Protein backbone atom coordinates (compact mmCIF):
# COMPACT_ATOMS: atom_id res chain seq x y z
CA UNK A 1 0.00 0.00 0.00
CA UNK A 2 2.81 2.42 0.88
CA UNK A 3 4.49 1.64 -2.43
CA UNK A 4 1.35 2.63 -4.34
CA UNK A 5 1.08 5.88 -2.41
CA UNK A 6 4.69 6.73 -3.28
CA UNK A 7 4.11 5.94 -6.96
CA UNK A 8 1.01 8.14 -6.98
CA UNK A 9 2.76 10.99 -5.19
CA UNK A 10 5.60 10.71 -7.69
CA UNK A 11 3.12 10.84 -10.59
CA UNK A 12 1.49 13.91 -9.04
CA UNK A 13 4.86 15.64 -8.64
CA UNK A 14 5.81 14.88 -12.24
CA UNK A 15 2.47 16.21 -13.44
CA UNK A 16 2.95 19.42 -11.46
CA UNK A 17 6.38 19.88 -13.04
CA UNK A 18 4.93 19.23 -16.49
CA UNK A 19 2.24 21.86 -15.86
CA UNK A 20 4.83 24.40 -14.70
CA UNK A 21 6.88 23.92 -17.87
CA UNK A 22 3.88 23.91 -20.22
CA UNK A 23 3.02 26.73 -22.67
CA UNK A 24 -0.10 27.71 -20.69
CA UNK A 25 -0.59 31.18 -19.29
CA UNK A 26 0.37 31.84 -15.68
CA UNK A 27 -3.28 32.00 -14.57
CA UNK A 28 -4.09 28.70 -16.28
CA UNK A 29 -1.05 27.05 -14.70
CA UNK A 30 -1.97 28.30 -11.22
CA UNK A 31 -5.55 27.13 -11.65
CA UNK A 32 -4.43 23.68 -12.77
CA UNK A 33 -1.88 23.32 -9.97
CA UNK A 34 -4.47 24.26 -7.33
CA UNK A 35 -6.92 21.73 -8.76
CA UNK A 36 -4.29 18.96 -8.87
CA UNK A 37 -3.32 19.57 -5.24
CA UNK A 38 -6.96 19.20 -4.16
CA UNK A 39 -7.21 15.65 -5.53
CA UNK A 40 -7.08 13.14 -2.68
CA UNK A 41 -4.25 10.62 -3.13
CA UNK A 42 -6.26 8.01 -1.20
CA UNK A 43 -8.99 8.21 -3.84
CA UNK A 44 -6.44 7.60 -6.58
CA UNK A 45 -5.01 4.63 -4.62
CA UNK A 46 -8.48 3.10 -4.34
CA UNK A 47 -9.01 3.62 -8.08
CA UNK A 48 -5.69 1.90 -8.78
CA UNK A 49 -6.85 -1.08 -6.73
CA UNK A 50 -10.05 -1.35 -8.82
CA UNK A 51 -8.44 -0.94 -12.23
CA UNK A 52 -8.02 -3.99 -14.46
CA UNK A 53 -5.47 -4.13 -16.10
CA UNK A 54 -3.17 -2.08 -13.82
CA UNK A 55 -2.69 1.62 -14.56
CA UNK A 56 0.46 3.12 -16.06
CA UNK A 57 2.14 6.37 -14.97
CA UNK A 58 0.62 8.14 -17.97
CA UNK A 59 -2.81 6.87 -16.90
CA UNK A 60 -2.23 8.28 -13.42
CA UNK A 61 -1.43 11.71 -14.88
CA UNK A 62 -4.66 11.71 -16.86
CA UNK A 63 -6.62 10.50 -13.82
CA UNK A 64 -5.33 13.40 -11.72
CA UNK A 65 -6.39 15.84 -14.45
CA UNK A 66 -9.83 14.28 -14.89
CA UNK A 67 -10.53 14.11 -11.16
CA UNK A 68 -9.42 17.74 -10.78
CA UNK A 69 -11.93 18.77 -13.43
CA UNK A 70 -9.37 20.34 -15.74
CA UNK A 71 -10.54 21.32 -19.22
CA UNK A 72 -9.61 18.97 -22.06
CA UNK A 73 -8.03 21.82 -24.02
CA UNK A 74 -5.64 22.57 -21.15
CA UNK A 75 -4.78 18.90 -20.63
CA UNK A 76 -3.97 18.60 -24.32
CA UNK A 77 -1.64 21.60 -24.15
CA UNK A 78 0.16 20.26 -21.07
CA UNK A 79 0.77 16.85 -22.63
CA UNK A 80 1.43 18.36 -26.08
CA UNK A 81 -1.28 16.26 -27.76
CA UNK A 82 -4.49 16.92 -29.66
CA UNK A 83 -7.74 17.21 -27.65
CA UNK A 84 -9.00 14.09 -29.44
CA UNK A 85 -6.15 12.16 -27.80
CA UNK A 86 -7.36 13.26 -24.36
CA UNK A 87 -10.89 12.05 -25.17
CA UNK A 88 -9.45 8.73 -26.36
CA UNK A 89 -7.42 8.39 -23.17
CA UNK A 90 -10.53 9.03 -21.07
CA UNK A 91 -12.42 6.37 -23.03
CA UNK A 92 -9.59 3.85 -22.57
CA UNK A 93 -9.35 4.64 -18.86
CA UNK A 94 -13.05 3.96 -18.47
CA UNK A 95 -12.45 0.47 -19.86
CA UNK A 96 -10.05 -0.18 -16.97
CA UNK A 97 -12.96 0.25 -14.57
CA UNK A 98 -15.64 -1.52 -16.61
CA UNK A 99 -15.27 -4.76 -14.66
CA UNK A 100 -15.56 -2.95 -11.33
CA UNK A 101 -18.94 -1.62 -12.48
CA UNK A 102 -17.99 2.02 -12.21
CA UNK A 103 -16.76 4.98 -14.21
CA UNK A 104 -15.12 7.62 -12.00
CA UNK A 105 -14.89 10.22 -14.80
Secondary structure as GFF3:
##gff-version 3
##sequence-region A 1 105
A	DSSP	alpha_helix	2	20	.	.	.	ID=ss1
A	DSSP	alpha_helix	26	38	.	.	.	ID=ss2
A	DSSP	alpha_helix	41	50	.	.	.	ID=ss3
A	DSSP	alpha_helix	57	68	.	.	.	ID=ss4
A	DSSP	alpha_helix	72	79	.	.	.	ID=ss5
A	DSSP	alpha_helix	83	96	.	.	.	ID=ss6
A	DSSP	three_ten_helix	98	100	.	.	.	ID=ss7
###
